[in-house]
């Protein structure tokens, strides 16, 4: 972008150094690494064009799985590179995309961005959902590299924030070539920010594609390790925030005298909170186990489990009898995806703060596939009703799974849109089959 922009970001790093040093203890980049940036190995020149796919963290990397697989089939004459911002996202990308270039995403300082572009040499960049940086977009524009956003979302709340910095919004969104968004509400929000109508198209949520795929083997191994028996009822609380774990445990304590076979499995959203949640559970006078410390099934499995590992939540939903989707009670996160429990036929509830998945949650509730709570006070009575009426929760689970089945196909719609918008793809497009 320029000297002034670099200077402002460098000053921000310096100001945030104490906080960054604290986060470095959890494996995040410290101030020096953030300023210096990742190093990229030299790669030999090639005539094969590269499309650079980016996912911020683990969730977006998972989203890229079916997209990249379909892209390689439809566009076999392109190479693929993958990047992620977080250490956990990079680890997941290296596990999922074997024999593929996987690289850290640069911080938005000009020398870092140039180094990344020089190393990867993309013909196009495809970004999953969000994380638009002005410096990165400016460098892409300078090099004539089109940037597309897929599975895009822009809530009215985020749009209002961007409107407060209208000049920065125009400079940022004007450099995105194409937007494939999840629903009409997100499209409308982008249009209010000045995005051209022909640049944005509703393609649906890619997270639906592949959600119905079986995970029997991983789920069975997890079932054996956790010691889950047929007579037990499993309550999974996925992607939780701090206040939500307290509400879940409180509800469980009220319920377990009447339903002694009810087991609670807590899955915090952020790995850096695993240790603090474990310490908190130790003060709550409950018997609990940590998934990371289980190497073989315990003789007497704990009634509360802390899933403090990565990459197992999807398989865990297969074992759930009822669920709670986190990030929805604290009013800060805007909710986490309820697609996975729905795809597994799990009756799930979530709080009222779900603006990130407003359209999906609305449709799911309307079809009887989930319940939206008005607040924490609704949690215990809702779970109690489900426990008392197994047939009701079975019907809800069936409705949830049926809804997911109707939403398939976003991956192909996304690729078709990109093929229409990006000339380099349109010239080599080849539909499978």
C-alpha positions as a printed NumPy array, in Angstrom:
array([[  0.   ,   0.   ,   0.   ],
       [  2.77 ,   2.442,   0.88 ],
       [  5.087,   3.735,   3.576],
       [  2.319,   5.325,   5.67 ],
       [  0.315,   2.098,   5.8  ],
       [  3.396,   0.034,   6.742],
       [  4.33 ,   2.577,   9.403],
       [  0.837,   2.449,  10.916],
       [  0.862,  -1.363,  11.093],
       [  4.37 ,  -1.407,  12.549],
       [  3.275,   1.052,  15.232],
       [  0.287,  -1.173,  15.966],
       [  2.577,  -4.204,  16.416],
       [  4.807,  -2.204,  18.766],
       [  1.845,  -1.003,  20.822],
       [  0.413,  -4.517,  21.069],
       [  3.752,  -6.167,  21.896],
       [  2.897,  -7.157,  25.506],
       [ -0.341,  -8.778,  24.375],
       [  1.399, -10.45 ,  21.413],
       [  4.113, -11.823,  23.688],
       [  1.43 , -13.285,  25.934],
       [ -0.281, -14.909,  22.936],
       [  3.063, -16.255,  21.72 ],
       [  3.037, -18.545,  24.752],
       [ -0.001, -20.247,  23.181],
       [  1.831, -20.784,  19.897],
       [  0.719, -17.605,  18.123],
       [  3.309, -15.352,  16.424],
       [  5.072, -12.901,  18.712],
       [  5.867,  -9.28 ,  17.771],
       [  9.173, -10.072,  16.068],
       [  7.779, -12.951,  13.997],
       [  4.748, -10.866,  13.104],
       [  6.902,  -7.969,  11.906],
       [  9.448, -10.108,  10.081],
       [  6.873, -12.437,   8.586],
       [  7.057, -16.021,   7.358],
       [  9.835, -17.226,   5.095],
       [  8.923, -18.939,   1.83 ],
       [ 11.126, -21.528,   0.122],
       [ 12.272, -20.77 ,  -3.406],
       [ 10.17 , -22.67 ,  -5.941],
       [ 11.244, -23.363,  -9.523],
       [  9.391, -21.415, -12.236],
       [  6.621, -23.283, -13.98 ],
       [  4.28 , -22.597, -16.864],
       [  1.355, -24.115, -14.962],
       [ -0.828, -21.344, -13.512],
       [ -1.424, -21.46 ,  -9.763],
       [ -4.664, -20.639,  -7.96 ],
       [ -4.034, -19.629,  -4.365],
       [ -6.765, -20.712,  -1.904],
       [ -6.828, -19.159,   1.56 ],
       [ -8.654, -20.182,   4.738],
       [ -8.153, -18.147,   7.909],
       [ -8.268, -21.021,  10.401],
       [ -9.406, -24.61 ,  10.863],
       [-13.052, -24.012,   9.937],
       [-12.219, -22.284,   6.665],
       [ -9.6  , -24.927,   5.828],
       [-12.278, -27.588,   6.272],
       [-14.53 , -25.582,   3.982],
       [-11.839, -25.576,   1.283],
       [-11.653, -29.373,   1.244],
       [-14.559, -30.089,  -1.139],
       [-13.912, -26.863,  -3.081],
       [-10.297, -27.697,  -3.89 ],
       [-11.154, -31.309,  -4.733],
       [-13.858, -30.189,  -7.179],
       [-11.611, -27.433,  -8.558],
       [ -8.853, -29.906,  -9.378],
       [-11.311, -32.107, -11.211],
       [-12.932, -29.291, -13.164],
       [ -9.732, -27.357, -13.848],
       [ -6.973, -29.984, -14.146],
       [ -4.553, -27.605, -15.885],
       [ -4.028, -25.504, -12.753],
       [ -1.835, -26.026,  -9.713],
       [ -3.151, -25.238,  -6.245],
       [ -1.542, -23.516,  -3.254],
       [ -3.134, -23.287,   0.184],
       [ -2.543, -20.762,   2.951],
       [ -3.876, -20.202,   6.441],
       [ -3.356, -17.557,   9.095],
       [ -3.389, -19.52 ,  12.354],
       [ -1.003, -22.295,  13.449],
       [ -3.936, -24.683,  13.877],
       [ -5.208, -23.815,  10.408],
       [ -1.793, -24.478,   8.885],
       [ -1.497, -27.805,  10.678],
       [ -4.931, -28.845,   9.434],
       [ -4.12 , -27.708,   5.877],
       [ -0.92 , -29.772,   5.813],
       [ -2.889, -32.784,   6.991],
       [ -5.73 , -32.34 ,   4.517],
       [ -3.826, -31.208,   1.423],
       [ -1.017, -33.689,   0.992],
       [  1.481, -33.031,  -1.829],
       [  0.222, -29.445,  -2.061],
       [  2.04 , -26.198,  -1.366],
       [  0.831, -25.012,   2.063],
       [  2.118, -21.657,   3.283],
       [  1.431, -19.116,   6.043],
       [ -0.603, -16.095,   5.052],
       [  1.475, -12.896,   5.309],
       [  0.774, -10.093,   7.71 ],
       [ -0.262,  -7.024,   5.721],
       [  3.142,  -5.337,   5.571],
       [  4.292,  -4.592,   2.036],
       [  7.513,  -6.631,   2.12 ],
       [  5.693,  -9.657,   3.524],
       [  2.949,  -9.48 ,   0.924],
       [  5.446,  -9.084,  -1.945],
       [  7.478, -12.019,  -0.653],
       [  4.369, -14.218,  -0.563],
       [  3.296, -13.259,  -4.091],
       [  6.816, -13.796,  -5.406],
       [  6.955, -17.261,  -3.859],
       [  3.493, -18.526,  -4.826],
       [  3.12 , -16.593,  -8.114],
       [ -0.674, -16.94 ,  -8.243],
       [ -2.759, -16.408, -11.349],
       [ -5.783, -15.905,  -9.068],
       [ -6.558, -15.85 ,  -5.356],
       [ -9.647, -17.464,  -3.814],
       [-10.381, -16.52 ,  -0.205],
       [-12.829, -18.43 ,   1.983],
       [-15.402, -16.207,   3.68 ],
       [-13.389, -13.213,   4.889],
       [-10.069, -11.687,   6.035],
       [ -9.63 ,  -8.967,   3.461],
       [ -6.464,  -6.929,   3.982],
       [ -5.967,  -3.64 ,   2.084],
       [ -2.253,  -4.191,   1.448],
       [ -2.748,  -7.699,   0.137],
       [ -5.572,  -6.602,  -2.166],
       [ -3.554,  -3.631,  -3.424],
       [ -0.6  ,  -5.887,  -4.29 ],
       [ -2.898,  -8.323,  -6.087],
       [ -4.367,  -5.46 ,  -8.088],
       [ -0.899,  -4.104,  -8.915],
       [  0.098,  -7.508, -10.293],
       [ -3.174,  -8.018, -12.167],
       [ -4.174, -10.998,  -9.999],
       [ -7.963, -11.269,  -9.533],
       [ -9.16 , -11.98 ,  -5.993],
       [-12.42 , -13.84 ,  -5.385],
       [-14.243, -14.456,  -2.111],
       [-16.211, -17.704,  -1.808],
       [-18.785, -18.705,   0.787],
       [-18.808, -14.989,   1.53 ],
       [-20.782, -13.403,   4.298],
       [-21.363,  -9.827,   5.319],
       [-23.847,  -9.37 ,   8.105],
       [-25.777,  -6.098,   8.474],
       [-23.811,  -5.497,  11.687],
       [-20.477,  -5.773,   9.852],
       [-21.792,  -3.689,   6.974],
       [-22.711,  -0.902,   9.398],
       [-19.18 ,  -0.916,  10.775],
       [-17.692,  -0.708,   7.293],
       [-19.943,   2.209,   6.408],
       [-18.336,   4.194,   9.209],
       [-15.038,   3.96 ,   7.303],
       [-16.453,   4.452,   3.829],
       [-13.145,   5.367,   2.17 ],
       [-11.422,   2.235,   3.502],
       [-14.45 ,   0.135,   2.538],
       [-14.337,   1.344,  -1.072],
       [-10.574,   0.788,  -1.246],
       [-10.976,  -2.724,   0.138],
       [-14.111,  -4.095,  -1.529],
       [-13.41 ,  -2.384,  -4.829],
       [-10.308,  -4.556,  -5.238],
       [-12.227,  -7.836,  -4.888],
       [-13.043,  -9.116,  -8.334],
       [-15.85 , -11.57 ,  -7.511],
       [-18.033, -12.518,  -4.561],
       [-19.801, -15.868,  -4.202],
       [-21.96 , -15.394,  -1.095],
       [-24.081, -17.631,   1.094],
       [-27.462, -15.921,   0.874],
       [-29.347, -12.88 ,  -0.354],
       [-28.953, -10.971,   2.917],
       [-25.163, -11.079,   2.581],
       [-25.447,  -9.972,  -1.043],
       [-27.649,  -7.024,  -0.091],
       [-25.171,  -5.966,   2.583],
       [-22.33 ,  -5.938,   0.047],
       [-24.393,  -3.935,  -2.413],
       [-24.937,  -1.239,   0.231],
       [-21.147,  -0.968,   0.455],
       [-20.846,  -0.218,  -3.245],
       [-20.009,  -3.662,  -4.634],
       [-21.168,  -3.935,  -8.253],
       [-24.268,  -6.149,  -8.651],
       [-22.689,  -8.291, -11.373],
       [-19.686,  -9.021,  -9.119],
       [-21.684, -10.749,  -6.388],
       [-23.853, -13.844,  -6.708],
       [-25.67 , -16.052,  -4.207],
       [-24.244, -19.576,  -4.482],
       [-25.211, -21.023,  -1.079],
       [-23.03 , -22.288,   1.727],
       [-20.243, -24.669,   0.754],
       [-20.354, -26.012,   4.309],
       [-23.426, -28.027,   3.356],
       [-21.452, -29.956,   0.722],
       [-19.748, -32.934,   2.254],
       [-21.584, -32.472,   5.568],
       [-23.56 , -35.669,   4.968],
       [-20.423, -37.742,   4.353],
       [-20.026, -40.604,   6.817],
       [-17.342, -40.458,   9.509],
       [-18.082, -43.893,  10.91 ],
       [-14.527, -45.057,  11.548],
       [-13.36 , -41.939,  13.391],
       [-16.625, -41.755,  15.328],
       [-16.393, -45.411,  16.375],
       [-12.813, -44.967,  17.6  ],
       [-13.86 , -41.911,  19.6  ],
       [-16.843, -43.779,  20.997],
       [-14.635, -46.578,  22.273],
       [-12.108, -44.18 ,  23.784],
       [-14.754, -42.122,  25.586],
       [-16.471, -45.279,  26.82 ],
       [-19.874, -44.323,  25.429],
       [-22.486, -46.999,  26.12 ],
       [-25.818, -47.624,  24.389],
       [-27.896, -46.616,  27.434],
       [-26.24 , -43.202,  27.749],
       [-27.489, -39.91 ,  26.379],
       [-24.758, -37.681,  24.96 ],
       [-25.07 , -33.897,  25.098],
       [-22.424, -32.205,  22.931],
       [-21.743, -28.491,  23.397],
       [-19.731, -27.49 ,  20.351],
       [-17.546, -24.416,  19.766],
       [-18.358, -22.88 ,  23.124],
       [-17.285, -19.567,  24.608],
       [-16.491, -18.901,  28.274],
       [-19.938, -17.952,  29.543],
       [-21.578, -20.8  ,  27.641],
       [-19.597, -23.555,  29.318],
       [-20.808, -22.286,  32.681],
       [-24.423, -22.298,  31.496],
       [-24.066, -25.808,  30.041],
       [-22.543, -27.239,  33.193],
       [-25.217, -25.566,  35.328],
       [-27.982, -27.058,  33.17 ],
       [-26.324, -30.486,  33.28 ],
       [-26.176, -30.362,  37.095],
       [-29.906, -29.685,  37.232],
       [-30.689, -32.472,  34.775],
       [-28.422, -35.296,  35.863],
       [-30.338, -36.221,  39.064],
       [-33.34 , -37.075,  36.872],
       [-31.242, -38.407,  33.98 ],
       [-28.168, -40.056,  35.532],
       [-26.995, -41.454,  32.182],
       [-26.68 , -37.97 ,  30.668],
       [-23.062, -37.197,  29.709],
       [-21.856, -33.711,  28.825],
       [-19.025, -33.162,  26.339],
       [-17.674, -29.608,  26.202],
       [-15.784, -28.469,  23.104],
       [-14.334, -24.946,  23.514],
       [-13.982, -23.013,  20.288],
       [-10.417, -21.788,  20.879],
       [ -7.53 , -24.166,  21.709],
       [ -5.829, -21.544,  23.878],
       [ -8.75 , -21.895,  26.322],
       [ -8.418, -25.66 ,  26.804],
       [ -6.216, -25.329,  29.877],
       [ -8.3  , -22.626,  31.553],
       [-11.504, -24.625,  31.013],
       [ -9.839, -27.683,  32.549],
       [ -8.766, -25.635,  35.568],
       [-12.277, -24.241,  35.932],
       [-13.846, -27.723,  35.764],
       [-11.48 , -28.869,  38.512],
       [-13.031, -26.26 ,  40.824],
       [-16.613, -27.259,  40.005],
       [-16.658, -30.518,  41.984],
       [-17.48 , -32.669,  38.964],
       [-15.677, -35.748,  37.747],
       [-14.345, -34.969,  34.284],
       [-11.784, -36.279,  31.841],
       [ -9.676, -34.543,  29.201],
       [ -9.745, -36.119,  25.762],
       [ -6.055, -35.293,  25.26 ],
       [ -5.131, -37.455,  28.245],
       [ -7.155, -40.506,  27.208],
       [ -5.008, -43.212,  25.633],
       [ -7.388, -46.047,  26.477],
       [-10.967, -46.224,  27.783],
       [-11.311, -45.583,  31.512],
       [-12.871, -48.261,  33.706],
       [-15.464, -45.739,  34.859],
       [-15.883, -43.043,  32.165],
       [-16.377, -39.522,  33.491],
       [-19.796, -37.926,  33.131],
       [-18.218, -34.707,  31.84 ],
       [-15.619, -34.707,  29.07 ],
       [-13.481, -31.819,  27.858],
       [-12.666, -32.35 ,  24.175],
       [ -9.325, -30.528,  24.175],
       [ -8.142, -31.775,  20.787],
       [ -8.526, -30.495,  17.24 ],
       [-10.322, -32.075,  14.287],
       [-12.668, -34.36 ,  16.244],
       [-15.808, -32.263,  16.693],
       [-17.31 , -33.385,  13.386],
       [-16.964, -37.062,  14.349],
       [-18.256, -36.267,  17.832],
       [-21.514, -34.908,  16.414],
       [-22.101, -38.405,  15.022],
       [-22.224, -39.677,  18.623],
       [-24.475, -36.914,  19.975],
       [-28.086, -37.393,  21.006],
       [-28.674, -33.677,  21.501],
       [-26.532, -30.614,  21.099],
       [-25.81 , -26.969,  21.71 ],
       [-24.054, -24.75 ,  19.144],
       [-21.784, -22.202,  20.769],
       [-20.859, -18.596,  20.13 ],
       [-24.553, -17.778,  20.298],
       [-25.236, -16.711,  23.895],
       [-22.483, -14.174,  24.549],
       [-23.498, -11.596,  21.926],
       [-19.913, -11.288,  20.665],
       [-19.271, -14.07 ,  18.158],
       [-22.465, -14.149,  16.104],
       [-22.778, -17.929,  16.369],
       [-20.93 , -20.928,  14.99 ],
       [-22.114, -23.234,  12.236],
       [-25.058, -25.475,  13.047],
       [-24.683, -27.401,   9.784],
       [-22.637, -30.319,  11.139],
       [-25.037, -31.311,  13.945],
       [-27.947, -30.892,  11.544],
       [-26.252, -33.154,   8.993],
       [-25.767, -35.785,  11.69 ],
       [-29.454, -35.658,  12.614],
       [-28.777, -34.096,  16.011],
       [-31.522, -31.946,  17.552],
       [-29.61 , -28.815,  18.511],
       [-30.285, -25.49 ,  20.159],
       [-28.433, -22.198,  20.041],
       [-28.786, -18.729,  21.467],
       [-30.271, -15.649,  19.793],
       [-26.947, -14.101,  18.683],
       [-26.415, -15.945,  15.4  ],
       [-25.994, -13.173,  12.843],
       [-23.182, -15.101,  11.115],
       [-25.681, -17.834,  10.243],
       [-28.909, -15.871,  10.336],
       [-30.467, -17.266,   7.164],
       [-29.409, -20.868,   7.784],
       [-30.617, -20.837,  11.385],
       [-33.91 , -19.24 ,  10.383],
       [-34.588, -21.923,   7.773],
       [-33.505, -24.716,  10.09 ],
       [-35.804, -23.539,  12.884],
       [-38.702, -22.984,  10.452],
       [-38.414, -26.599,   9.277],
       [-38.439, -27.919,  12.827],
       [-34.793, -28.945,  12.714],
       [-33.455, -26.831,  15.607],
       [-34.488, -24.564,  18.477],
       [-33.407, -20.98 ,  19.056],
       [-33.184, -20.02 ,  22.717],
       [-34.109, -16.532,  23.845],
       [-31.335, -16.662,  26.431],
       [-29.453, -18.865,  28.904],
       [-32.578, -19.41 ,  31.03 ],
       [-34.123, -21.44 ,  28.18 ],
       [-31.269, -23.922,  28.039],
       [-32.172, -26.278,  30.883],
       [-35.943, -26.492,  30.151],
       [-35.299, -27.072,  26.444],
       [-32.883, -29.915,  27.151],
       [-35.267, -31.343,  29.758],
       [-38.117, -31.389,  27.233],
       [-35.958, -33.269,  24.729],
       [-34.821, -35.765,  27.347],
       [-38.412, -36.408,  28.39 ],
       [-39.604, -36.859,  24.779],
       [-37.159, -38.951,  22.714],
       [-39.622, -39.165,  19.814],
       [-39.751, -35.362,  19.549],
       [-36.02 , -35.005,  19.377],
       [-35.843, -37.822,  16.83 ],
       [-38.299, -35.973,  14.588],
       [-36.273, -32.792,  14.989],
       [-33.073, -34.609,  14.047],
       [-34.706, -36.086,  10.953],
       [-35.979, -32.654,   9.906],
       [-32.49 , -31.169,  10.373],
       [-30.835, -33.827,   8.222],
       [-33.51 , -33.468,   5.522],
       [-32.873, -29.708,   5.416],
       [-29.138, -30.236,   4.886],
       [-29.908, -32.646,   2.044],
       [-31.857, -29.913,   0.22 ],
       [-28.921, -27.491,   0.382],
       [-26.32 , -29.501,  -1.525],
       [-24.569, -28.128,  -4.609],
       [-22.989, -24.846,  -3.456],
       [-19.5  , -26.011,  -4.424],
       [-20.414, -26.526,  -8.056],
       [-22.399, -23.289,  -8.199],
       [-19.368, -21.488,  -6.793],
       [-16.992, -22.959,  -9.369],
       [-19.415, -22.203, -12.188],
       [-19.633, -18.579, -11.058],
       [-15.847, -18.264, -10.872],
       [-15.519, -19.806, -14.338],
       [-17.898, -17.178, -15.699],
       [-16.132, -14.318, -13.919],
       [-12.465, -15.245, -14.311],
       [-11.277, -15.461, -17.936],
       [ -8.314, -17.696, -17.072],
       [-10.735, -20.302, -15.714],
       [-13.36 , -19.89 , -18.415],
       [-10.837, -20.734, -21.149],
       [ -9.978, -24.109, -19.594],
       [-13.207, -25.072, -17.844],
       [-14.095, -28.712, -18.128],
       [-17.103, -30.076, -16.32 ],
       [-16.589, -33.506, -14.804],
       [-18.501, -36.446, -16.212]])
